Amino acid sequence: MSEISLYWFKQDLRLTDNRALYEAVKSDKTIAIYIHDEKYPIGSASKLWLSESLKKLDKSLNNKLNIYKGSPIDIIEKLTKENNITNVYWNRCYDKYSIKRDSEIKKLLQNNDINVKTFNGSLLLEPWQCLKDDDTHYKVFTFFYKKLIQIKPYVSNLPKASITNLIKLENSSPLENLDLTKPQHSWQRIINFWEVGEKAAQLKLEEFIEDKIKDYKEARDYPSFDSTSKLSPHLHFGEISPNQIFNAIYQNNVSSNHEHFIRELAWRDFSYYLMYYYPDFDTKNINEKFDNFEWNNNPKLLKSWQEGQTGIPIVDAGMRELWQTGYIHNRVRMIVASFLVKNCLIHWKYGEQWFFDCLFDADIANNCASWQWVAGCGMDAAPYFRIFNPALQAQKFDSKGDYIRKYIPEISKLSNKYLAEPWTAKPEILEKANIQLGETYPYPIVDLKTSREKALEKYKQISKG
C-alpha cells in the first residue's frame, strides 16, 4: 500500500526552503491543503493579499492545491480518514490561538495513530531556542540579538520541493468560495501596485541586495526614498523565509548596512518571541502599570487620524500612504503611532486594530509589539518621555517635502519652510499657496506642545506607581 501524506499550508506559502513541505513530498503521494480558518484573525487588506498569494501558490503546484473553509480540526480529521493518511506535516505558528488549535489537532491525529511532524518555517530561531544561561527568556532586545547571532547555526536553503506526486481532491473548493475579496475600499486597485507570491519575493530580495542595501542604514529613515526592502508582506505570508533572507545577506559581504538589516530581521523574531512568552500581549499591556493610564479615546480624534485629516502634514501623509497603498514607511509608522498614543491620548489598541485591517503586512506579533513599544507599555519599549515631534521629524527626514507633497497635494504649493507646520505661515503665504486652513486643509486637531506636556504629566503619574 502506498504511503499518503497530508501537508497543511498556513503562513508558509512557498515551495523553496520549506522543511515541512520538503519532507511531506517524500511520501508516495501527498495531499497539499490550505484551510481558511475563519476564527483566525486577518485584516481586510491581508485577505486580498492572501487571495492573490494562494492563486500564485496553486499555479506553482500545477493547480493541485486543495482549498477548504471551516474548522481545521474537523477538515483534517475528515481528510485523514477518507484518504488513509499516514503522516501529517505543517510548519509551527506561535500565537496563542494557533498553538491551542494545532495542539488539539496533533493530539487527535496521534490518537488515531497518524504521525504528526512539525517544523520551523517562519523564524530565524524559535522562542525556546534563544534563552539566557538560566533558561529564562530575554526581556531586552539587545541581549536577545547578541545571543541569536551567537548561537544561530548556518542552515542552508532547502531546494524547491518536488510536486510530482501531488493529489487533487474532488471536494476541494474554488478559491472564490473563501470570500477573501469582498468589495471594501479600493483594495483591488491597491494590490495592483504590488507583485505577490514566492517568485516576486525572491526578485524583491535580489533587487534589494543589488541596489539598496549599500545605503540602507542611512537611507531607510527617509520616507521619500525607495530604500527599504518592502519584504514584510512576503515574510508575513511565508512567500519567503527569514532564513533565505539571512543567508542572502551574509553571502554578500557583511557590512554595517547588512548587519543593520539583519538586526531589523531579528526584531521580527523578537516580536514573535514576546508573543510566545506573553500570549495575551495582543490585548494586554506587558507593563501592567499602564493598566491604570487614563486614556482620552476621543472618537473624533481617532477618525481624523484614520482619515489623514489631523492637520499635521507628516502624520496625514503617513495615514494616506497606508490607505492608498496598504503599506506605510517604518519611520512614519513610529511618527503616526506616537502622535495617536501620546498627543491624542488614544489607547494603542485602537491604532493597532486600524493598522491590522489596512496593512498588507499586518502581523499580530509585529503589529502589537510595535504599538506597545511606542506606547511605552511593551518590553524594552521606548521610554514614556520619548514623544516624537512630528513637525521636527518631517523637517529632518522629509526636508524637501517630497513625501508630504506626494500624499497631501492640497498643500503642495507651500514652501519647505512652512510645509511641516502650515499653521505657522502668515495668511498671505497661505493664500498664495491656495490654502485655507479649516477649509482646504484642517487646523491641527491638537496643539503639539500642549498635548506633549499633558501626556508627560499622565505618564509621570503611572511611573510613580
C-alpha positions as CSV (number, residue, x, y, z in Angstrom):
1,M,0.0,0.0,0.0
2,S,1.4,3.4,-0.9
3,E,2.1,6.0,1.8
4,I,-0.1,9.1,1.6
5,S,0.9,12.3,3.5
6,L,-1.0,15.5,4.1
7,Y,0.7,18.8,4.0
8,W,-1.1,21.8,5.6
9,F,-0.1,25.2,4.2
10,K,-0.5,28.1,6.7
11,Q,1.8,31.1,6.8
12,D,4.3,29.4,4.6
13,L,3.0,29.9,1.0
14,R,6.2,28.8,-0.8
15,L,7.9,25.7,-2.3
16,T,11.6,26.7,-1.6
17,D,13.2,26.4,1.8
18,N,10.1,24.9,3.3
19,R,11.2,22.0,5.5
20,A,7.7,20.6,6.3
21,L,6.7,20.5,2.6
22,Y,10.1,19.2,1.6
23,E,9.7,16.2,4.0
24,A,6.0,15.7,3.1
25,V,6.6,15.2,-0.6
26,K,9.0,12.3,0.1
27,S,5.9,10.1,0.5
28,D,4.5,8.1,-2.4
29,K,1.6,10.6,-2.6
30,T,1.0,14.0,-1.0
31,I,-2.2,16.0,-0.5
32,A,-1.4,19.7,-0.1
33,I,-4.2,21.7,1.6
34,Y,-5.0,25.3,2.7
35,I,-7.8,25.9,5.2
36,H,-9.3,29.3,5.6
37,D,-9.9,29.2,9.4
38,E,-12.5,32.0,10.0
39,K,-11.7,32.1,13.7
40,Y,-8.1,33.2,12.9
41,P,-7.9,37.0,12.7
42,I,-7.0,38.6,9.4
43,G,-7.4,42.1,8.2
44,S,-9.2,43.3,5.1
45,A,-6.1,44.2,3.2
46,S,-4.4,40.9,4.2
47,K,-7.4,39.0,2.9
48,L,-6.8,40.3,-0.6
49,W,-3.0,39.6,-0.5
50,L,-3.8,36.1,0.7
51,S,-6.2,35.6,-2.2
52,E,-3.6,36.6,-4.7
53,S,-0.9,34.6,-3.0
54,L,-3.0,31.4,-3.0
55,K,-3.6,31.9,-6.7
56,K,0.2,32.0,-7.3
57,L,0.8,29.1,-5.0
58,D,-1.8,27.0,-6.7
59,K,-0.3,27.7,-10.1
60,S,3.2,26.7,-8.8
61,L,1.6,23.4,-7.6
62,N,0.2,22.8,-11.1
63,N,-3.3,23.5,-9.7
64,K,-3.0,20.8,-7.1
65,L,-3.7,22.9,-4.1
66,N,-6.8,21.7,-2.2
67,I,-8.7,24.6,-0.6
68,Y,-11.2,24.4,2.3
69,K,-13.1,26.8,4.6
70,G,-14.1,25.9,8.1
71,S,-12.8,24.3,11.2
72,P,-9.2,22.9,10.6
73,I,-9.6,20.1,13.2
74,D,-12.8,18.9,11.5
75,I,-11.5,19.2,8.0
76,I,-8.2,17.5,8.7
77,E,-9.8,14.7,10.6
78,K,-12.2,14.1,7.7
79,L,-9.4,14.2,5.1
80,T,-7.2,11.8,7.0
81,K,-9.9,9.2,7.4
82,E,-11.2,9.4,3.8
83,N,-7.7,9.2,2.3
84,N,-5.9,6.8,4.6
85,I,-3.3,9.4,5.6
86,T,-0.3,8.1,7.5
87,N,1.6,11.3,8.1
88,V,0.6,15.0,8.5
89,Y,3.1,17.8,8.2
90,W,3.0,21.5,8.9
91,N,5.1,24.5,10.0
92,R,4.6,25.8,13.5
93,C,2.9,29.0,14.5
94,Y,3.4,30.9,17.7
95,D,0.3,32.9,18.6
96,K,-2.0,31.6,21.4
97,Y,-4.9,30.7,19.1
98,S,-2.7,28.7,16.7
99,I,-0.8,26.9,19.5
100,K,-4.0,25.7,21.1
101,R,-5.7,24.8,17.8
102,D,-2.6,22.9,16.5
103,S,-2.1,21.1,19.8
104,E,-5.6,19.8,19.7
105,I,-5.2,18.7,16.1
106,K,-1.9,17.0,16.8
107,K,-3.4,15.1,19.8
108,L,-6.4,14.0,17.7
109,L,-4.2,12.7,14.9
110,Q,-1.8,10.9,17.2
111,N,-4.8,9.2,19.0
112,N,-5.7,7.9,15.5
113,D,-2.2,6.5,15.0
114,I,-1.2,9.2,12.5
115,N,2.3,10.6,12.6
116,V,2.4,14.4,13.0
117,K,5.7,16.1,12.0
118,T,6.0,19.9,12.5
119,F,8.9,22.3,11.7
120,N,10.1,25.9,12.0
121,G,9.3,27.7,8.8
122,S,8.9,31.2,10.0
123,L,11.7,32.3,12.3
124,L,15.5,32.5,12.5
125,L,15.2,30.8,15.9
126,E,12.2,29.6,17.7
127,P,11.4,31.2,21.1
128,W,12.6,28.3,23.2
129,Q,16.0,28.2,21.3
130,C,17.2,31.6,22.4
131,L,17.3,31.8,26.2
132,K,19.6,33.2,28.9
133,D,22.0,31.0,30.7
134,D,19.5,30.3,33.4
135,D,16.9,29.2,30.8
136,T,14.7,32.2,31.3
137,H,13.7,34.4,28.3
138,Y,15.2,37.7,27.4
139,K,13.4,41.0,28.0
140,V,15.8,43.3,26.3
141,F,16.3,43.2,22.5
142,T,20.0,44.0,22.5
143,F,20.8,40.9,24.6
144,F,18.4,38.8,22.7
145,Y,20.0,39.8,19.4
146,K,23.5,39.1,20.6
147,K,22.5,35.6,21.7
148,L,20.7,35.0,18.5
149,I,23.7,35.9,16.3
150,Q,25.9,33.9,18.6
151,I,24.0,30.7,18.5
152,K,22.1,30.7,15.2
153,P,23.6,27.8,13.2
154,Y,24.0,28.2,9.4
155,V,21.1,26.4,7.8
156,S,21.4,26.2,4.0
157,N,18.3,26.9,2.0
158,L,16.4,23.8,1.0
159,P,15.7,23.4,-2.7
160,K,12.3,23.7,-4.2
161,A,10.1,20.8,-3.1
162,S,9.1,18.3,-5.7
163,I,5.5,18.5,-6.7
164,T,5.3,15.4,-9.0
165,N,3.3,13.3,-6.5
166,L,0.5,15.8,-5.5
167,I,-3.1,14.7,-5.5
168,K,-6.0,17.0,-6.3
169,L,-9.2,16.0,-4.4
170,E,-12.7,16.3,-5.8
171,N,-14.1,18.0,-2.7
172,S,-11.6,20.9,-2.9
173,S,-13.3,24.3,-3.0
174,P,-12.8,27.1,-5.6
175,L,-10.7,29.9,-4.2
176,E,-13.7,32.3,-4.7
177,N,-15.6,30.3,-2.0
178,L,-13.3,31.7,0.7
179,D,-14.8,35.2,0.2
180,L,-11.5,36.9,0.6
181,T,-12.1,39.7,-1.9
182,K,-15.4,41.2,-0.9
183,P,-15.5,44.8,-2.1
184,Q,-14.2,47.2,0.6
185,H,-12.4,50.4,0.0
186,S,-10.4,50.0,-3.2
187,W,-8.1,47.2,-2.2
188,Q,-8.2,45.6,-5.7
189,R,-6.8,48.7,-7.2
190,I,-4.2,48.9,-4.5
191,I,-3.0,45.3,-4.8
192,N,-2.1,46.1,-8.4
193,F,0.8,48.2,-7.2
194,W,2.3,45.0,-5.6
195,E,3.8,41.8,-7.0
196,V,2.5,38.9,-4.9
197,G,3.9,35.4,-4.4
198,E,7.1,33.5,-3.9
199,K,8.7,34.5,-7.2
200,A,8.0,38.1,-6.6
201,A,9.5,37.9,-3.1
202,Q,12.7,36.3,-4.3
203,L,13.1,39.0,-7.0
204,K,12.5,41.7,-4.5
205,L,15.2,40.3,-2.2
206,E,17.6,40.2,-5.1
207,E,16.9,43.8,-6.1
208,F,17.2,45.0,-2.5
209,I,20.7,43.4,-2.1
210,E,21.8,44.6,-5.5
211,D,20.5,48.2,-5.5
212,K,19.5,49.3,-2.0
213,I,21.3,47.6,0.9
214,K,24.5,49.5,0.4
215,D,22.7,52.7,1.6
216,Y,20.2,51.0,3.9
217,K,21.5,52.1,7.3
218,E,21.2,55.8,6.5
219,A,18.6,56.0,3.8
220,R,16.0,53.8,5.5
221,D,14.7,56.6,7.6
222,Y,13.7,58.9,4.7
223,P,10.2,58.1,3.5
224,S,10.6,59.7,0.1
225,F,13.5,57.3,-0.7
226,D,12.8,53.9,-2.1
227,S,15.4,52.4,0.2
228,T,13.6,49.7,2.2
229,S,13.1,46.1,1.2
230,K,9.3,46.0,1.3
231,L,9.6,42.3,2.0
232,S,7.4,42.4,5.1
233,P,4.1,41.2,3.4
234,H,6.1,38.4,1.7
235,L,7.5,37.4,5.1
236,H,4.2,37.5,6.8
237,F,2.6,35.1,4.3
238,G,5.7,33.0,4.2
239,E,6.3,33.6,0.5
240,I,10.0,33.8,1.5
241,S,11.6,32.6,4.7
242,P,13.8,34.7,7.1
243,N,16.4,32.0,6.6
244,Q,16.6,32.7,2.9
245,I,17.0,36.5,3.6
246,F,19.6,35.9,6.3
247,N,21.7,33.6,4.0
248,A,21.4,36.0,1.1
249,I,22.6,38.9,3.2
250,Y,25.6,37.1,4.6
251,Q,26.6,35.7,1.2
252,N,27.0,39.3,0.0
253,N,29.9,40.6,2.2
254,V,28.6,41.7,5.5
255,S,28.9,45.4,6.1
256,S,27.4,47.8,8.7
257,N,24.4,48.2,6.3
258,H,24.0,44.4,6.0
259,E,24.2,44.0,9.8
260,H,21.7,46.7,10.3
261,F,19.2,44.9,8.1
262,I,19.8,41.6,9.9
263,R,19.1,43.5,13.1
264,E,15.7,44.5,11.7
265,L,15.0,40.9,10.8
266,A,15.9,39.9,14.3
267,W,13.4,42.5,15.6
268,R,10.8,40.5,13.8
269,D,11.9,37.3,15.7
270,F,11.9,39.3,18.9
271,S,8.2,40.3,18.3
272,Y,7.3,36.6,17.9
273,Y,9.4,35.8,21.0
274,L,7.4,38.3,23.0
275,M,4.1,36.9,21.6
276,Y,5.1,33.4,22.7
277,Y,6.1,34.4,26.3
278,Y,3.4,37.0,26.7
279,P,0.5,35.3,24.8
280,D,-2.0,38.0,25.8
281,F,0.1,40.9,24.6
282,D,-2.3,41.4,21.7
283,T,-4.9,42.8,24.1
284,K,-3.0,43.4,27.4
285,N,-0.1,45.7,28.3
286,I,3.1,43.8,29.0
287,N,3.9,46.5,31.6
288,E,0.9,46.3,33.9
289,K,1.5,49.8,35.2
290,F,-0.2,51.1,32.1
291,D,-3.4,49.4,33.0
292,N,-4.0,52.5,35.2
293,F,-3.3,55.0,32.4
294,E,-6.1,57.4,31.8
295,W,-6.7,57.5,28.1
296,N,-8.8,60.1,26.3
297,N,-10.0,57.8,23.4
298,N,-11.8,60.7,21.7
299,P,-13.6,59.2,18.6
300,K,-13.3,62.4,16.6
301,L,-9.6,62.5,17.0
302,L,-9.3,58.8,16.1
303,K,-11.4,59.3,12.9
304,S,-9.3,62.3,11.9
305,W,-6.1,60.2,12.4
306,Q,-7.5,57.3,10.4
307,E,-8.5,59.6,7.5
308,G,-5.3,61.5,7.4
309,Q,-7.0,64.8,8.4
310,T,-5.1,65.7,11.6
311,G,-3.7,68.9,10.3
312,I,-0.2,67.6,11.0
313,P,1.2,67.0,7.4
314,I,3.7,64.2,8.1
315,V,1.0,62.3,10.1
316,D,-1.6,62.8,7.4
317,A,0.9,61.8,4.7
318,G,1.6,58.6,6.5
319,M,-2.1,57.7,7.1
320,R,-2.9,58.4,3.5
321,E,0.0,56.3,2.3
322,L,-1.4,53.5,4.4
323,W,-4.9,53.9,2.9
324,Q,-3.7,54.3,-0.7
325,T,-1.0,51.6,-0.7
326,G,-1.7,49.1,2.1
327,Y,1.8,50.0,3.4
328,I,3.4,52.7,5.5
329,H,7.1,53.6,5.8
330,N,8.6,52.4,9.1
331,R,9.9,55.8,10.3
332,V,6.4,57.2,9.6
333,R,4.8,54.3,11.4
334,M,6.5,55.4,14.5
335,I,5.6,59.0,14.0
336,V,1.9,58.4,13.4
337,A,1.7,55.9,16.3
338,S,3.4,58.3,18.7
339,F,1.0,61.0,17.7
340,L,-2.1,58.9,18.2
341,V,-1.0,57.5,21.6
342,K,0.8,60.4,23.1
343,N,-0.5,63.5,21.6
344,C,-4.1,62.4,21.2
345,L,-4.0,60.1,24.2
346,I,-5.8,57.3,22.4
347,H,-5.2,53.7,23.6
348,W,-2.6,51.9,21.4
349,K,-5.1,49.1,20.7
350,Y,-7.2,51.4,18.5
351,G,-4.2,52.2,16.4
352,E,-3.1,48.6,16.3
353,Q,-6.6,47.5,15.1
354,W,-6.6,50.1,12.3
355,F,-3.1,49.0,11.1
356,F,-4.1,45.4,11.3
357,D,-7.0,46.0,9.0
358,C,-5.3,48.2,6.5
359,L,-1.7,46.8,6.2
360,F,-0.8,44.2,3.7
361,D,1.9,43.1,6.1
362,A,-0.4,43.1,9.1
363,D,1.1,40.6,11.6
364,I,-0.2,40.0,15.1
365,A,3.3,39.8,16.6
366,N,5.0,42.7,14.8
367,N,2.0,45.0,15.0
368,C,1.3,44.5,18.7
369,A,5.0,44.6,19.7
370,S,5.5,47.8,17.7
371,W,2.4,49.6,19.2
372,Q,3.3,48.6,22.7
373,W,6.9,49.8,22.1
374,V,5.7,53.2,21.0
375,A,3.2,53.5,23.8
376,G,5.9,52.6,26.4
377,C,4.0,49.6,27.8
378,G,5.9,46.9,26.0
379,M,9.0,45.0,26.7
380,D,12.2,47.0,26.0
381,A,9.8,49.8,25.0
382,A,10.6,53.5,24.2
383,P,10.7,55.5,27.5
384,Y,7.4,57.3,28.3
385,F,9.1,60.7,27.8
386,R,10.1,59.9,24.2
387,I,7.4,61.7,22.3
388,F,8.1,62.3,18.6
389,N,7.6,65.9,17.5
390,P,6.0,65.2,14.1
391,A,6.9,68.6,12.7
392,L,10.6,68.2,13.6
393,Q,10.5,64.6,12.2
394,A,9.2,66.0,8.9
395,Q,11.9,68.7,8.8
396,K,14.6,66.1,9.5
397,F,13.5,63.2,7.3
398,D,11.4,64.9,4.6
399,S,13.3,68.2,4.4
400,K,12.5,68.7,0.8
401,G,8.8,67.8,1.3
402,D,8.7,65.2,-1.4
403,Y,6.8,62.7,0.8
404,I,4.3,65.2,2.2
405,R,3.6,66.7,-1.3
406,K,3.0,63.2,-2.7
407,Y,0.2,62.4,-0.3
408,I,-1.1,65.9,0.5
409,P,-1.4,67.7,-2.8
410,E,-3.6,70.4,-1.3
411,I,-0.6,71.9,0.5
412,S,2.0,71.1,-2.2
413,K,2.5,74.8,-3.2
414,L,3.6,75.7,0.3
415,S,7.3,76.3,0.6
416,N,9.5,73.9,2.6
417,K,9.8,76.4,5.4
418,Y,6.2,76.0,6.3
419,L,5.3,72.6,4.8
420,A,5.7,70.7,8.1
421,E,3.8,73.3,10.0
422,P,1.3,75.1,7.7
423,W,-0.4,76.8,10.7
424,T,2.7,78.9,11.3
425,A,2.5,80.5,7.9
426,K,1.1,84.1,7.6
427,P,-2.3,84.4,5.9
428,E,-0.8,85.9,2.8
429,I,1.6,83.0,2.4
430,L,-1.2,80.5,2.8
431,E,-3.4,82.4,0.3
432,K,-0.6,82.4,-2.3
433,A,-0.4,78.6,-1.9
434,N,-4.2,78.3,-2.3
435,I,-4.5,77.0,1.2
436,Q,-7.4,78.0,3.5
437,L,-6.9,76.3,6.9
438,G,-10.1,74.8,8.2
439,E,-11.4,74.5,4.6
440,T,-8.9,73.1,2.1
441,Y,-6.7,71.6,4.9
442,P,-7.5,71.2,8.6
443,Y,-6.1,73.1,11.5
444,P,-4.1,70.7,13.9
445,I,-6.5,68.6,15.9
446,V,-4.3,69.1,18.9
447,D,-1.6,71.6,19.9
448,L,1.7,69.7,19.7
449,K,3.3,71.4,22.7
450,T,0.3,71.4,25.0
451,S,-0.6,67.8,24.2
452,R,3.0,66.7,24.8
453,E,3.0,68.3,28.2
454,K,-0.3,66.7,29.1
455,A,0.9,63.3,28.0
456,L,4.1,63.7,30.1
457,E,2.1,64.5,33.2
458,K,-0.1,61.5,32.7
459,Y,2.9,59.2,32.1
460,K,4.6,60.6,35.2
461,Q,1.6,59.6,37.3
462,I,1.8,56.0,36.4
463,S,5.6,55.9,36.6
464,K,5.3,56.7,40.3
465,G,3.1,53.6,40.8
